Amino acid sequence: MTTIAVTGHMDLTDAGVDPVRKALRDVLARHRAEDEDLTGLSCLARGADTLFAEELLAAGGRLIAVLPSRDYRQAKVKPDHAPVFDRLLEAAADVLVMPYGTAGREAYEAANAVMLDRTERLVAVWDGVPPSGRGGGTADVVLAARASGIPVDVVWPDGAARRT
Protein backbone atom coordinates (compact mmCIF):
# COMPACT_ATOMS: atom_id res chain seq x y z
CA MET A 1 0.00 0.00 0.00
CA THR A 2 1.32 3.43 -0.96
CA THR A 3 0.29 6.36 1.22
CA ILE A 4 0.54 9.90 -0.13
CA ALA A 5 -0.24 13.12 1.74
CA VAL A 6 -1.01 16.46 0.15
CA THR A 7 -0.14 20.02 0.95
CA GLY A 8 -0.79 23.00 -1.24
CA HIS A 9 -2.15 26.41 -1.86
CA MET A 10 -5.77 27.21 -1.10
CA ASP A 11 -5.86 30.33 -3.25
CA LEU A 12 -5.56 28.87 -6.76
CA THR A 13 -7.04 30.99 -9.53
CA ASP A 14 -10.04 29.64 -11.40
CA ALA A 15 -7.87 29.31 -14.53
CA GLY A 16 -5.22 27.43 -12.53
CA VAL A 17 -7.56 24.71 -11.26
CA ASP A 18 -7.69 22.60 -14.43
CA PRO A 19 -3.90 22.45 -14.98
CA VAL A 20 -3.35 21.54 -11.32
CA ARG A 21 -6.13 18.93 -11.43
CA LYS A 22 -4.57 17.30 -14.50
CA ALA A 23 -1.08 17.33 -12.95
CA LEU A 24 -2.46 15.71 -9.78
CA ARG A 25 -4.27 13.11 -11.87
CA ASP A 26 -0.98 12.30 -13.65
CA VAL A 27 0.98 12.01 -10.39
CA LEU A 28 -1.65 9.76 -8.81
CA ALA A 29 -1.87 7.59 -11.94
CA ARG A 30 1.90 7.10 -11.87
CA HIS A 31 1.83 6.02 -8.23
CA ARG A 32 -1.27 3.87 -8.72
CA ALA A 33 0.51 2.05 -11.56
CA GLU A 34 3.25 1.15 -9.07
CA ASP A 35 0.79 0.09 -6.36
CA GLU A 36 -2.94 -0.35 -6.92
CA ASP A 37 -3.63 0.07 -3.20
CA LEU A 38 -3.29 3.85 -2.97
CA THR A 39 -4.21 5.82 0.16
CA GLY A 40 -4.21 9.60 0.40
CA LEU A 41 -4.25 11.98 3.36
CA SER A 42 -5.86 15.40 3.02
CA CYS A 43 -7.20 18.15 5.28
CA LEU A 44 -9.88 18.82 2.61
CA ALA A 45 -9.17 22.55 2.55
CA ARG A 46 -10.23 24.55 -0.48
CA GLY A 47 -7.81 24.40 -3.40
CA ALA A 48 -5.04 21.82 -3.58
CA ASP A 49 -6.31 19.57 -0.77
CA THR A 50 -9.74 19.27 -2.35
CA LEU A 51 -8.43 18.72 -5.88
CA PHE A 52 -6.10 15.99 -4.61
CA ALA A 53 -8.91 14.26 -2.68
CA GLU A 54 -11.24 14.36 -5.68
CA GLU A 55 -8.60 12.95 -8.03
CA LEU A 56 -7.57 10.29 -5.49
CA LEU A 57 -11.15 9.05 -5.20
CA ALA A 58 -11.64 9.18 -8.97
CA ALA A 59 -8.54 6.97 -9.32
CA GLY A 60 -10.02 4.42 -6.91
CA GLY A 61 -7.84 5.43 -3.97
CA ARG A 62 -8.72 5.42 -0.29
CA LEU A 63 -9.10 8.84 1.34
CA ILE A 64 -8.20 9.64 4.93
CA ALA A 65 -9.40 13.08 6.03
CA VAL A 66 -7.28 14.86 8.65
CA LEU A 67 -9.19 17.67 10.33
CA PRO A 68 -7.09 20.16 12.30
CA SER A 69 -9.73 20.80 14.98
CA ARG A 70 -13.18 19.83 16.18
CA ASP A 71 -14.60 23.15 14.93
CA TYR A 72 -12.79 23.08 11.58
CA ARG A 73 -15.89 22.75 9.40
CA GLN A 74 -17.90 25.38 11.28
CA ALA A 75 -15.01 27.82 11.70
CA LYS A 76 -13.03 27.51 8.48
CA VAL A 77 -15.11 25.95 5.70
CA LYS A 78 -16.81 28.74 3.75
CA PRO A 79 -20.44 28.19 2.68
CA ASP A 80 -19.53 27.91 -1.02
CA HIS A 81 -17.00 25.14 -0.24
CA ALA A 82 -19.16 23.27 2.31
CA PRO A 83 -20.96 20.95 -0.17
CA VAL A 84 -17.64 19.72 -1.62
CA PHE A 85 -16.09 19.42 1.84
CA ASP A 86 -19.09 17.43 3.12
CA ARG A 87 -19.08 15.14 0.07
CA LEU A 88 -15.37 14.38 0.49
CA LEU A 89 -15.72 13.90 4.25
CA GLU A 90 -18.54 11.41 3.63
CA ALA A 91 -16.41 9.57 1.04
CA ALA A 92 -13.42 9.30 3.39
CA ALA A 93 -12.58 5.79 4.58
CA ASP A 94 -11.36 7.29 7.85
CA VAL A 95 -11.45 10.70 9.55
CA LEU A 96 -8.78 11.82 12.01
CA VAL A 97 -9.64 14.87 14.12
CA MET A 98 -6.80 16.61 15.91
CA PRO A 99 -7.38 17.20 19.66
CA TYR A 100 -7.97 20.93 19.30
CA GLY A 101 -11.28 22.64 19.92
CA THR A 102 -10.43 25.62 17.73
CA ALA A 103 -8.75 25.82 14.34
CA GLY A 104 -5.51 27.80 14.33
CA ARG A 105 -1.80 27.58 13.63
CA GLU A 106 -1.11 24.98 16.33
CA ALA A 107 -3.94 22.76 15.06
CA TYR A 108 -2.76 23.10 11.44
CA GLU A 109 0.82 22.24 12.39
CA ALA A 110 -0.43 19.19 14.32
CA ALA A 111 -2.49 18.03 11.33
CA ASN A 112 0.51 18.45 9.04
CA ALA A 113 2.73 16.52 11.46
CA VAL A 114 0.26 13.63 11.63
CA MET A 115 0.04 13.51 7.84
CA LEU A 116 3.83 13.45 7.49
CA ASP A 117 4.09 10.79 10.18
CA ARG A 118 1.64 8.54 8.29
CA THR A 119 2.84 9.05 4.74
CA GLU A 120 5.49 7.67 2.41
CA ARG A 121 5.32 10.57 -0.07
CA LEU A 122 4.13 14.14 -0.18
CA VAL A 123 2.45 15.80 -3.13
CA ALA A 124 2.91 19.55 -2.88
CA VAL A 125 0.89 21.92 -5.04
CA TRP A 126 3.46 24.62 -4.49
CA ASP A 127 4.70 27.65 -6.40
CA GLY A 128 8.16 27.33 -4.81
CA VAL A 129 7.93 30.50 -2.72
CA PRO A 130 9.91 30.09 0.55
CA PRO A 131 8.16 29.95 3.95
CA SER A 132 6.56 33.16 5.16
CA GLY A 133 7.73 32.66 8.72
CA ARG A 134 4.21 32.20 10.08
CA GLY A 135 4.46 28.39 10.17
CA GLY A 136 2.11 25.72 8.93
CA GLY A 137 2.11 26.78 5.28
CA THR A 138 2.82 24.76 2.17
CA ALA A 139 6.52 25.63 2.06
CA ASP A 140 6.91 24.69 5.74
CA VAL A 141 5.36 21.26 5.11
CA VAL A 142 7.61 20.68 2.08
CA LEU A 143 10.71 21.57 4.10
CA ALA A 144 9.63 19.33 6.99
CA ALA A 145 9.00 16.42 4.62
CA ARG A 146 12.38 16.84 2.96
CA ALA A 147 14.11 17.10 6.34
CA SER A 148 12.44 13.82 7.34
CA GLY A 149 13.53 12.10 4.14
CA ILE A 150 10.01 11.93 2.70
CA PRO A 151 10.06 12.19 -1.10
CA VAL A 152 8.16 15.23 -2.40
CA ASP A 153 6.41 15.51 -5.77
CA VAL A 154 6.07 19.24 -6.47
CA VAL A 155 3.12 20.02 -8.71
CA TRP A 156 3.08 23.47 -10.30
CA PRO A 157 2.21 23.06 -13.97
CA ASP A 158 2.11 25.74 -16.64
CA GLY A 159 -1.08 27.72 -16.07
CA ALA A 160 -1.10 27.25 -12.29
CA ALA A 161 -1.45 30.54 -10.45
CA ARG A 162 -2.49 31.99 -7.12
CA ARG A 163 -4.92 34.83 -6.52
CA THR A 164 -3.22 38.09 -5.70
C-alpha positions in Angstrom: 0.0 0.0 0.0 1.3 3.4 -1.0 0.3 6.4 1.2 0.5 9.9 -0.1 -0.2 13.1 1.7 -1.0 16.5 0.1 -0.1 20.0 1.0 -0.8 23.0 -1.2 -2.1 26.4 -1.9 -5.8 27.2 -1.1 -5.9 30.3 -3.2 -5.6 28.9 -6.8 -7.0 31.0 -9.5 -10.0 29.6 -11.4 -7.9 29.3 -14.5 -5.2 27.4 -12.5 -7.6 24.7 -11.3 -7.7 22.6 -14.4 -3.9 22.4 -15.0 -3.4 21.5 -11.3 -6.1 18.9 -11.4 -4.6 17.3 -14.5 -1.1 17.3 -13.0 -2.5 15.7 -9.8 -4.3 13.1 -11.9 -1.0 12.3 -13.6 1.0 12.0 -10.4 -1.6 9.8 -8.8 -1.9 7.6 -11.9 1.9 7.1 -11.9 1.8 6.0 -8.2 -1.3 3.9 -8.7 0.5 2.1 -11.6 3.2 1.2 -9.1 0.8 0.1 -6.4 -2.9 -0.4 -6.9 -3.6 0.1 -3.2 -3.3 3.9 -3.0 -4.2 5.8 0.2 -4.2 9.6 0.4 -4.3 12.0 3.4 -5.9 15.4 3.0 -7.2 18.1 5.3 -9.9 18.8 2.6 -9.2 22.5 2.6 -10.2 24.5 -0.5 -7.8 24.4 -3.4 -5.0 21.8 -3.6 -6.3 19.6 -0.8 -9.7 19.3 -2.3 -8.4 18.7 -5.9 -6.1 16.0 -4.6 -8.9 14.3 -2.7 -11.2 14.4 -5.7 -8.6 13.0 -8.0 -7.6 10.3 -5.5 -11.1 9.1 -5.2 -11.6 9.2 -9.0 -8.5 7.0 -9.3 -10.0 4.4 -6.9 -7.8 5.4 -4.0 -8.7 5.4 -0.3 -9.1 8.8 1.3 -8.2 9.6 4.9 -9.4 13.1 6.0 -7.3 14.9 8.7 -9.2 17.7 10.3 -7.1 20.2 12.3 -9.7 20.8 15.0 -13.2 19.8 16.2 -14.6 23.2 14.9 -12.8 23.1 11.6 -15.9 22.7 9.4 -17.9 25.4 11.3 -15.0 27.8 11.7 -13.0 27.5 8.5 -15.1 26.0 5.7 -16.8 28.7 3.8 -20.4 28.2 2.7 -19.5 27.9 -1.0 -17.0 25.1 -0.2 -19.2 23.3 2.3 -21.0 21.0 -0.2 -17.6 19.7 -1.6 -16.1 19.4 1.8 -19.1 17.4 3.1 -19.1 15.1 0.1 -15.4 14.4 0.5 -15.7 13.9 4.3 -18.5 11.4 3.6 -16.4 9.6 1.0 -13.4 9.3 3.4 -12.6 5.8 4.6 -11.4 7.3 7.9 -11.4 10.7 9.6 -8.8 11.8 12.0 -9.6 14.9 14.1 -6.8 16.6 15.9 -7.4 17.2 19.7 -8.0 20.9 19.3 -11.3 22.6 19.9 -10.4 25.6 17.7 -8.7 25.8 14.3 -5.5 27.8 14.3 -1.8 27.6 13.6 -1.1 25.0 16.3 -3.9 22.8 15.1 -2.8 23.1 11.4 0.8 22.2 12.4 -0.4 19.2 14.3 -2.5 18.0 11.3 0.5 18.5 9.0 2.7 16.5 11.5 0.3 13.6 11.6 0.0 13.5 7.8 3.8 13.5 7.5 4.1 10.8 10.2 1.6 8.5 8.3 2.8 9.1 4.7 5.5 7.7 2.4 5.3 10.6 -0.1 4.1 14.1 -0.2 2.5 15.8 -3.1 2.9 19.6 -2.9 0.9 21.9 -5.0 3.5 24.6 -4.5 4.7 27.6 -6.4 8.2 27.3 -4.8 7.9 30.5 -2.7 9.9 30.1 0.6 8.2 29.9 4.0 6.6 33.2 5.2 7.7 32.7 8.7 4.2 32.2 10.1 4.5 28.4 10.2 2.1 25.7 8.9 2.1 26.8 5.3 2.8 24.8 2.2 6.5 25.6 2.1 6.9 24.7 5.7 5.4 21.3 5.1 7.6 20.7 2.1 10.7 21.6 4.1 9.6 19.3 7.0 9.0 16.4 4.6 12.4 16.8 3.0 14.1 17.1 6.3 12.4 13.8 7.3 13.5 12.1 4.1 10.0 11.9 2.7 10.1 12.2 -1.1 8.2 15.2 -2.4 6.4 15.5 -5.8 6.1 19.2 -6.5 3.1 20.0 -8.7 3.1 23.5 -10.3 2.2 23.1 -14.0 2.1 25.7 -16.6 -1.1 27.7 -16.1 -1.1 27.3 -12.3 -1.5 30.5 -10.4 -2.5 32.0 -7.1 -4.9 34.8 -6.5 -3.2 38.1 -5.7 
